Amino acid sequence: MTRRTRRPRRGPRAAARLTLLAGGIVMAGAALTGCGRVDVDGAEPEHRAFALGGRTLTVDNDDSRIELVPGKKGKKGKEVEVTRWFDGWSVGGSTRTSWEMDGDTLRLRQECGGISKHCEAKHRIEVPPGVTVIVKDENGGVTSKGIKGDLRFTSDNGDLDVRGADGRLTLTTENGDIRAVDAIDSRRVSARSDNGNVTVRPRRAPDRVDGESVNGDVTVTVPGETTYRVDAKSVNGSVKVGVGRDDSAGRSVRARSDNGDVAVRAGG
């Protein structure tokens, strides 16, 4: 059986262990007496900085929780600083994780092979100011805290949580909830989930909000001091509209669900 772990202040649990760091890849194997749990939050963090040449950062992630935070102010040039945590084990195989910058694309990969295995990873990415961020996530989900500018996130299996944004938001997940509710100053928001709830709450009156779910509730809360062109529908669920409606209004809210409740509310 093989085991890879990065936990501080933990004594050796393996009869043999090999760690190899080369070309941005971490690999580990060990012979263990038994399988244990995975504790990615207790893993030892690793740090690396990548140069960014353009004004767009694309994060291509296959299996990790992603957290985006603003980069340090006053630094010369554009560097993307990344911290990663990884923990995992496998039976009859090996585990590894890698990171690399290819042009303006930060590629994050995890391999967890074997008859039985369990691996988890998370990355915190510090984004330089003035950069548009695109995230393509397979599994893990994305949290963005205080990133300014346009954001475009897609996930196959993961929640999308955006806070403190002011640019155009385009958020799509196949399986997961979408939340854009904390200090959102974006003028345009598009949020769609195939299987999950969608919750959008701009802090100031938006130009346009589109919220949609195939299987889940859709709740849009907008400032109530103005009127909106509202399109709110549900195939199998309730519909409640609590804002001033005007079909000729310049601002619009579209909220739809096939299987779930729809609410368009007036907030403070």
Buried (B, 14 or more C-beta within 10 A) or exposed (E): BBBBBBBEEEEEBBEEBEEEEEEBBBBBBBEBEEBEEBBBEBBEEBEEEBEBEEEBBBBBBBBBBBBBBBBEEEEEEBBBBBBBBBBBBBBEBBBBBBBBBEEBBBBBBBBBEBEEBBBBBBBBBBBBEEBBBBBBBBBBBBBBBBBBBBBBBBBBBBBBBBBBBBBBBBBBBBBBBBBBBBBBEBBBBBBBBBBBBBBBBBBEBBEBBBBBBBBBBBBBBBBBEBBBBBBBBBEEBEBEBEBEEEEEBEBBBBBBBBBBBBBBBBBE
